Amino acid sequence: MTEEKAKPTMLTYIESTPDQLKDNIANRGDLVGELARAYVEGGYERVFIVACGSSSNASQCAKPFMVKYLGHDVQIVPPETFCCYEHVLGPTDFVFAISQTGCSTNTIAALDKLRELGRPSIGLTGNLDSDFKEHASILVDYGVGKEDVSYVTRGVSTLALFLMLFALEASHDKGLIDDREYADVVSELEKAPDRHRIMQKNAHAFYESHKAVLTSMDVVYSCGFAQGYGLACESALKMGETTKVPSFAYEAEEYIHGPNLQITPNYTFFFYDDLGVSGDRLRTIWRATRSVSNEAYCITDSREIDDEHAVRVPFDDIHEPMLEPIYVLPVCQIIAYRASTDLDSWDNHPMFSEFSKIAVTKTASISHVMPY
């Protein structure tokens, strides 16, 4: 009798992410071509991304890169907020909605709102055969492949990559960057899969040497600037939903203007260095936090942070730090997965059983619970 195939886990998809990234980078023209053409040919400028959960966090990770290469603002708006309040759009505003499953009720409502506004209802998803296809006038697969776990990982990394590739291709097509600049970014992108594998190893090593702390967290803060803030957003979500401890994300300067007043030595902190212009300020805030709690860690390339409190980003050939999230996301994903596995904290509180029946987030067509 053959052994039953092992059920995939979060770690399965984390480990498979580099291969998916490599394929998507190699096939970037086909992957993002339709969306980039719609943006360029329509004469659009500002980008409105309608998303929540990890889709919103992936968008936050990509936002600094998108702003830089498109030369226009990027707004990330939750679906309910978009439908009810923030949908005053100018003629050059480009809007699309994102749901990995294609079955999120709030994002489907946003697609319908776009139709109501007389706009193209553009939907990005990891599942073309979903309810999205009944509501989107343009349906785009962002290249995640199949991910059958509730706490998505590969979907976050591939979405962040897709959005960066979209901005890069559109920028090149509009003549905002020349062939040399384009080739330089692509060359660094091609290093991302191997960098991802290295950061996986570094995250596992950090977890092994800090297991006692990481399985004893009471309250978790994740902080950063720019793309580091995007990483902090996903870090906070992953830590909270898996380990079931209160977990919050802050832009680092916002953190020290109020949320810092409650911290104690029992709090755990993750600071995500943007590897660029805000690094010095972030490390100053890290030092201030260390005066209260010893459990303050920094994901960084700076030797200013001692080995005990650092997850190293050990690459000396980083020329475009805004690509950082593509290969640094596995740090929070692996910590969350391993801590939750050791704690066996996957199950929700028994009182939670009625929650999703009252506040529905997915259409009836989805056969298993996925959060975004």
C-alpha positions as CSV (number, residue, x, y, z in Angstrom):
1,M,0.0,0.0,0.0
2,T,1.4,3.4,-1.0
3,E,1.9,6.0,1.7
4,E,-0.7,8.9,1.7
5,K,0.8,12.0,0.2
6,A,1.7,14.5,3.0
7,K,-0.7,17.4,3.3
8,P,0.9,20.7,2.3
9,T,1.6,23.3,5.0
10,M,2.6,26.9,5.1
11,L,6.2,25.8,4.9
12,T,5.5,23.8,1.8
13,Y,4.5,27.0,0.0
14,I,7.3,29.1,1.5
15,E,9.8,26.6,0.2
16,S,8.2,26.5,-3.2
17,T,8.1,30.3,-3.6
18,P,11.6,30.8,-5.2
19,D,10.7,28.6,-8.1
20,Q,7.5,30.4,-8.7
21,L,9.3,33.8,-8.4
22,K,11.8,32.6,-11.0
23,D,9.1,31.5,-13.5
24,N,7.2,34.7,-13.0
25,I,10.2,37.0,-13.5
26,A,11.2,35.0,-16.7
27,N,7.7,35.3,-18.0
28,R,7.0,38.8,-16.8
29,G,5.8,40.1,-20.2
30,D,3.0,37.6,-20.5
31,L,2.3,37.8,-16.8
32,V,1.7,41.5,-16.4
33,G,1.3,42.5,-20.1
34,E,-2.5,42.9,-20.1
35,L,-2.6,45.0,-17.0
36,A,0.4,47.2,-18.1
37,R,-1.2,47.8,-21.6
38,A,-4.5,48.8,-20.0
39,Y,-2.6,51.3,-17.8
40,V,-0.4,52.8,-20.5
41,E,-2.9,52.8,-23.3
42,G,-5.6,54.3,-21.1
43,G,-3.3,57.3,-20.2
44,Y,-3.7,56.5,-16.5
45,E,-1.5,57.9,-13.7
46,R,-2.5,57.3,-10.1
47,V,-3.2,53.7,-9.1
48,F,-6.0,52.7,-6.7
49,I,-5.6,49.2,-5.3
50,V,-8.7,47.7,-3.6
51,A,-7.6,45.0,-1.2
52,C,-7.5,43.7,2.4
53,G,-5.6,41.2,4.5
54,S,-2.5,39.8,2.9
55,S,-3.4,41.2,-0.5
56,S,-3.3,44.7,1.1
57,N,0.0,43.9,2.8
58,A,1.6,42.6,-0.4
59,S,0.4,45.9,-2.0
60,Q,2.0,47.9,0.8
61,C,5.2,45.9,0.2
62,A,5.2,46.9,-3.5
63,K,3.9,50.4,-3.1
64,P,7.3,52.3,-2.7
65,F,8.6,50.6,-5.8
66,M,5.4,51.3,-7.8
67,V,5.5,55.0,-6.8
68,K,9.1,55.3,-7.8
69,Y,8.8,53.7,-11.2
70,L,5.4,55.0,-12.2
71,G,6.0,58.5,-10.9
72,H,2.5,58.7,-9.4
73,D,0.8,58.1,-6.1
74,V,-0.5,54.6,-5.2
75,Q,-3.5,54.3,-2.9
76,I,-4.4,51.1,-1.1
77,V,-8.0,51.1,0.0
78,P,-10.0,48.3,1.8
79,P,-13.0,47.1,-0.2
80,E,-15.7,48.3,2.2
81,T,-14.1,51.7,2.5
82,F,-13.9,51.9,-1.3
83,C,-17.5,50.9,-1.8
84,C,-19.0,53.2,0.8
85,Y,-16.7,56.2,1.0
86,E,-13.5,56.5,-1.0
87,H,-14.5,56.1,-4.6
88,V,-14.2,59.6,-6.0
89,L,-12.0,58.9,-9.0
90,G,-10.4,61.2,-11.4
91,P,-10.2,60.4,-15.2
92,T,-6.5,59.3,-14.9
93,D,-7.0,57.0,-11.8
94,F,-6.4,53.3,-12.5
95,V,-8.3,51.0,-10.2
96,F,-8.1,47.2,-9.7
97,A,-9.3,44.9,-6.9
98,I,-7.4,41.9,-5.6
99,S,-8.5,38.6,-4.0
100,Q,-6.2,35.5,-4.1
101,T,-9.2,33.1,-3.9
102,G,-11.4,35.2,-6.1
103,C,-14.2,34.5,-3.6
104,S,-14.0,37.4,-1.1
105,T,-17.4,39.0,-0.8
106,N,-16.1,42.4,-0.1
107,T,-13.7,42.5,-3.1
108,I,-16.5,41.2,-5.4
109,A,-18.6,44.1,-4.1
110,A,-15.8,46.5,-5.1
111,L,-15.8,45.1,-8.6
112,D,-19.5,45.7,-8.8
113,K,-19.0,49.2,-7.5
114,L,-16.5,49.9,-10.3
115,R,-19.1,48.8,-12.9
116,E,-21.7,51.1,-11.2
117,L,-19.2,53.9,-11.5
118,G,-18.8,53.2,-15.2
119,R,-15.2,52.0,-14.8
120,P,-13.5,48.8,-16.0
121,S,-13.9,46.2,-13.2
122,I,-10.3,44.8,-13.2
123,G,-9.8,41.8,-10.8
124,L,-6.4,40.3,-9.9
125,T,-6.6,36.8,-8.5
126,G,-4.9,33.5,-8.0
127,N,-8.0,31.6,-9.1
128,L,-9.4,32.4,-12.6
129,D,-12.1,29.8,-12.1
130,S,-13.7,31.7,-9.2
131,D,-16.6,34.0,-8.6
132,F,-14.4,36.9,-9.7
133,K,-15.0,35.9,-13.4
134,E,-18.7,36.8,-13.1
135,H,-17.9,40.3,-11.8
136,A,-14.7,41.4,-13.5
137,S,-14.6,42.8,-17.0
138,I,-10.8,42.1,-17.0
139,L,-9.6,39.1,-15.1
140,V,-5.9,38.8,-14.4
141,D,-4.0,35.8,-12.9
142,Y,-1.1,37.3,-10.9
143,G,0.9,34.0,-10.9
144,V,0.6,32.4,-7.5
145,G,-0.2,28.9,-8.7
146,K,-2.3,26.7,-6.4
147,E,-2.0,27.4,-2.6
148,D,-4.2,25.3,-0.5
149,V,-3.6,26.5,3.1
150,S,-5.5,29.2,5.0
151,Y,-2.5,31.3,6.0
152,V,-1.1,32.3,2.6
153,T,2.6,32.8,2.0
154,R,3.5,32.2,-1.7
155,G,0.5,34.3,-2.6
156,V,1.9,37.3,-0.8
157,S,5.3,37.1,-2.3
158,T,4.1,36.5,-5.8
159,L,1.5,39.4,-5.6
160,A,4.2,41.8,-4.4
161,L,6.4,40.7,-7.3
162,F,3.5,41.0,-9.8
163,L,2.8,44.6,-8.7
164,M,6.4,45.5,-9.0
165,L,6.7,43.9,-12.4
166,F,3.5,45.7,-13.6
167,A,5.1,49.1,-12.5
168,L,8.4,48.2,-14.1
169,E,6.9,47.2,-17.5
170,A,4.5,50.2,-17.5
171,S,7.3,52.5,-16.7
172,H,9.5,51.1,-19.5
173,D,6.6,51.2,-22.0
174,K,5.9,54.9,-21.1
175,G,9.6,55.8,-21.5
176,L,10.0,56.8,-17.9
177,I,13.0,54.5,-17.6
178,D,15.4,53.5,-20.4
179,D,16.5,50.1,-21.5
180,R,19.6,50.2,-19.3
181,E,17.6,51.1,-16.1
182,Y,15.1,48.4,-17.0
183,A,17.8,45.8,-17.5
184,D,19.5,46.7,-14.2
185,V,16.3,46.1,-12.3
186,V,15.6,42.8,-14.1
187,S,19.1,41.7,-13.3
188,E,18.6,42.3,-9.6
189,L,15.1,40.7,-9.7
190,E,16.7,37.6,-11.1
191,K,18.7,37.3,-7.9
192,A,15.5,37.3,-5.8
193,P,14.8,33.5,-5.8
194,D,18.3,32.7,-4.4
195,R,18.1,35.5,-1.9
196,H,14.7,34.1,-0.8
197,R,16.3,30.7,-0.2
198,I,19.1,32.3,1.9
199,M,16.6,34.3,4.0
200,Q,14.7,31.1,4.6
201,K,17.8,29.6,6.1
202,N,18.5,32.7,8.1
203,A,15.0,32.7,9.5
204,H,15.2,29.0,10.5
205,A,18.5,29.7,12.2
206,F,17.1,32.7,14.1
207,Y,14.1,30.7,15.2
208,E,16.3,27.8,16.5
209,S,18.5,30.2,18.6
210,H,15.5,32.2,19.9
211,K,12.9,29.5,20.3
212,A,12.2,30.1,23.9
213,V,11.3,33.8,23.2
214,L,9.4,33.2,20.0
215,T,7.2,30.6,21.7
216,S,6.5,32.8,24.7
217,M,5.4,36.0,23.0
218,D,2.6,38.0,24.8
219,V,2.3,41.1,22.6
220,V,4.1,41.6,19.3
221,Y,4.9,44.9,17.5
222,S,6.2,45.0,13.9
223,C,7.6,48.3,12.6
224,G,9.2,49.7,9.5
225,F,9.4,52.5,7.0
226,A,8.3,52.3,3.3
227,Q,8.7,48.7,2.0
228,G,9.8,47.9,5.6
229,Y,6.3,49.0,6.7
230,G,4.8,46.7,4.1
231,L,6.8,43.8,5.6
232,A,5.7,44.9,9.1
233,C,2.1,44.8,8.1
234,E,2.3,41.2,6.9
235,S,4.5,40.3,9.9
236,A,1.8,41.5,12.3
237,L,-0.9,39.6,10.5
238,K,1.0,36.4,10.3
239,M,2.1,36.5,13.9
240,G,-1.3,37.2,15.2
241,E,-3.4,34.9,13.1
242,T,-1.2,31.9,13.7
243,T,0.2,32.2,17.2
244,K,-3.0,33.9,18.4
245,V,-1.3,36.7,20.4
246,P,-2.1,40.4,20.0
247,S,0.0,41.6,17.1
248,F,0.2,45.1,15.6
249,A,2.0,46.9,12.7
250,Y,3.1,50.5,12.8
251,E,5.1,52.8,10.6
252,A,8.1,53.2,12.8
253,E,7.7,57.0,13.5
254,E,4.0,56.5,14.3
255,Y,5.0,53.8,16.8
256,I,7.0,56.3,18.9
257,H,4.2,58.8,18.9
258,G,1.8,56.9,21.3
259,P,1.9,53.2,20.8
260,N,5.3,53.0,22.5
261,L,3.9,54.3,25.8
262,Q,2.3,51.0,26.7
263,I,5.4,48.8,26.0
264,T,7.0,46.7,28.7
265,P,9.9,44.2,28.9
266,N,7.4,41.5,28.0
267,Y,6.7,42.9,24.5
268,T,8.4,41.4,21.4
269,F,9.4,43.6,18.5
270,F,10.4,43.1,14.9
271,F,11.9,46.0,13.0
272,Y,12.1,45.7,9.2
273,D,15.0,47.8,7.8
274,D,14.2,49.4,4.4
275,L,17.9,48.9,3.6
276,G,17.8,52.5,2.4
277,V,17.3,56.1,3.4
278,S,15.4,55.4,6.6
279,G,17.7,52.8,8.0
280,D,19.5,55.1,10.5
281,R,16.2,56.4,11.9
282,L,14.8,52.8,12.3
283,R,17.9,51.7,14.1
284,T,17.7,54.7,16.5
285,I,14.1,53.6,17.3
286,W,15.3,50.0,17.7
287,R,17.9,51.2,20.3
288,A,15.2,53.2,22.1
289,T,13.0,50.1,22.3
290,R,15.9,48.0,23.5
291,S,16.1,50.2,26.5
292,V,12.8,48.8,27.5
293,S,12.7,45.3,26.1
294,N,15.5,42.9,25.3
295,E,13.2,41.1,22.8
296,A,13.6,43.7,20.0
297,Y,14.9,42.3,16.8
298,C,15.9,43.9,13.5
299,I,15.8,42.4,10.0
300,T,18.7,44.3,8.5
301,D,21.9,44.5,6.6
302,S,23.5,46.8,9.2
303,R,26.3,45.6,11.5
304,E,25.1,48.2,14.0
305,I,22.7,45.6,15.2
306,D,24.4,42.8,17.2
307,D,24.1,39.2,16.2
308,E,21.8,38.3,19.0
309,H,19.2,40.8,17.9
310,A,19.5,40.6,14.1
311,V,18.2,38.5,11.3
312,R,20.8,39.3,8.7
313,V,20.1,40.4,5.1
314,P,23.6,39.3,3.9
315,F,23.7,40.7,0.4
316,D,26.4,43.2,-0.6
317,D,24.9,43.8,-4.1
318,I,21.6,45.4,-3.3
319,H,21.1,48.3,-5.7
320,E,17.3,48.5,-5.6
321,P,16.3,48.1,-1.9
322,M,12.7,48.5,-2.8
323,L,12.8,44.9,-4.1
324,E,13.5,43.8,-0.5
325,P,10.0,42.4,0.3
326,I,10.3,39.7,-2.4
327,Y,13.0,37.9,-0.5
328,V,12.5,39.1,3.1
329,L,8.9,38.0,3.5
330,P,9.9,34.4,4.4
331,V,11.3,35.7,7.7
332,C,8.0,36.5,9.3
333,Q,6.3,33.6,7.5
334,I,8.8,31.0,8.9
335,I,8.8,32.5,12.4
336,A,5.0,32.4,12.5
337,Y,4.8,28.9,11.1
338,R,7.4,27.4,13.4
339,A,6.1,29.0,16.5
340,S,2.6,28.0,15.8
341,T,3.6,24.4,15.0
342,D,5.6,24.2,18.3
343,L,2.8,25.8,20.3
344,D,0.1,23.9,18.4
345,S,-1.8,27.2,18.2
346,W,-3.6,26.6,14.8
347,D,-7.0,26.1,16.3
348,N,-9.2,29.1,17.2
349,H,-10.9,29.5,20.5
350,P,-14.1,27.4,20.7
351,M,-16.3,30.5,21.0
352,F,-15.0,31.6,17.5
353,S,-17.1,28.9,15.7
354,E,-20.1,31.3,15.2
355,F,-18.0,34.3,14.1
356,S,-17.7,33.4,10.4
357,K,-21.3,32.4,10.2
358,I,-22.4,35.9,11.3
359,A,-19.9,38.0,9.4
360,V,-19.5,36.1,6.1
361,T,-16.3,36.8,4.1
362,K,-16.4,34.2,1.3
363,T,-19.0,33.2,-1.3
364,A,-20.6,29.8,-1.0
365,S,-18.6,28.4,-3.9
366,I,-15.4,28.2,-1.8
367,S,-15.0,24.8,-0.3
368,H,-12.4,25.6,2.4
369,V,-11.5,28.5,4.5
370,M,-8.9,30.9,3.2
371,P,-8.7,34.4,4.6
372,Y,-8.2,36.7,1.7
